Amino acid sequence: MSEPTIFEQIVAGDIPARVVYETDTTIAFLDANPLAPGHTLVVPKEAHERLRDLPDEAAADLWAAVDELTPRVEDAVDADALTVGVNDGAAAGQEVPHVHVHLVPRFDGDGGGPIHGVAGGRPDLSDEELDDIAGRIEG
């Protein structure tokens, strides 16, 4: 049995957190190492490492919480905008192997960039490659 993640410990009440939202299936709390004032993590209470592992109902509850919290977080810190982000897997920068959504308030001139800045260089894909990828995603 592996050690419980920090999020499992927060859900269990073993580690304190500044909880800002809670339902039977979802919890949200301020990030202990925020990128901006109000940086909030939205987490399913049941441990699942990747988005693909989340049962449909848990995913629906998670995204409903994100939808509800986005304007609340933005308004609480008088942000100009908000970035919603998920690092889904270690290669994407996921540091805690438990699904979580970041709500990061953004401010004019904060020095942060668009989501396109998270991956190094951009691939040079031909129309054929793009068509092939689109077809595989479609199924």
N, C-alpha and C positions, 0 to 999 in steps of 0.2 A: 504494500500500500504506500503510495507516494504521500509526501507532506502536503497538507492543504495549502492552496495558494493564499496570498494576502487577501484576495477578494473573498474566498471562502471563510477566512478568519474574521473578516469584517461582517459578513452575513451572519456568522455564528455569534457575533458580539464579543469575540475574543480580542479584537483590536478595535480601538475607538476610531470613529470617523465622524465627519460633519455631514450627517445624512440630511438630504434636502427633499427626498421623495422616497416613498416606499409603498409597495403593494404586496400581495401574496407571492408574486413571482419576480418582481424587479425591485432593485434598490439603486438610488443615485446618491452620490456624495462628492464633496469637493476633493479634487486631486491633491494629494499631499505634496506634490512637486509641480505646482501649476505653471503652465506656460503663459497664463494671463490671469488677472483677478476674475474669479468666478468659474475657472476651468473645472468642469464637472464630469465625472465618470458615471455612465449609466450601465448597469450590470445585471444580467439575469441571476437570480439567486441560486439556481441550480447550475452546477459547474459543467460547462461545455467549452472545449478549447477553441473551436473554430465556428464561424457562422454556419458552415455546412452541417455541423453537428447539432445545431439547435432544433428542437422540435418546433413544428409550425406555430403552436399556441404560444410558446415562449418567445419566438421571434416576433410574433404579432404584438405581444405585450411589451417587448423591448422597444420596438419602433413606435408604439403608441406613447411610451414614456418619453422617447426622444422628441416626438412631435409636441407633446405637452410642455416639456421642459425648455425647449429651444427659446421660445420668446420670454419665458420666465427668467432664464439665466441672462439673456441679453439685456432685459429691462433692469434686472437687479444691479448690474454694474454699469448701466448706461453705455453699453457697447454700441458701436456703429454697425457691427455685423457679427456673424458667428460662423466658425468653421466646424462642421460635423465630420469626424474622422474615425475610421476603424482600421487598425493594423491587424490583418487577418492572417496570422501565421508568422513564424520567426523571420522568414525572409522579407516580410513586410514591416519588420520592426516591432512585432508583438513581443513585449517583455514579460507579461503575465499570461500564462496559458489558460486563460478564462476569458470568454468573449466579453468585450467592453467597448462602449462607444464614448469617444471624447467629444465634449461640447466646449469649444475653445472660443471665448469672446474675442472679438477683433476690434481694433481701434484704428481710425485713420492715422497713418504714419507710424504704425507699430513695428514696421520693419519686416513683418511676416509676408510671405508670398502666397501665391495661389497653390492649389492642390497639385498642379503640374510640376511643382518644384520638389516633390518628395522623391521622385525617381531620378537618378543621374541623367544620362543622355537619353534622348528620344530615339526610338528605332526608325530606320528609314524603310518603310514597308511599301511594296508595290500594290497596285490595285488588285492583282491576283491574290496576293497574300492576305490583304484585307478581306476580300471576298471569301477566301477559304476560312479565315478565322470567324467571320460572321456566320458562315454556314455551320461551323462546328458548335458555336454558341447556341444558335437556333435549334440545333438538334436535328 
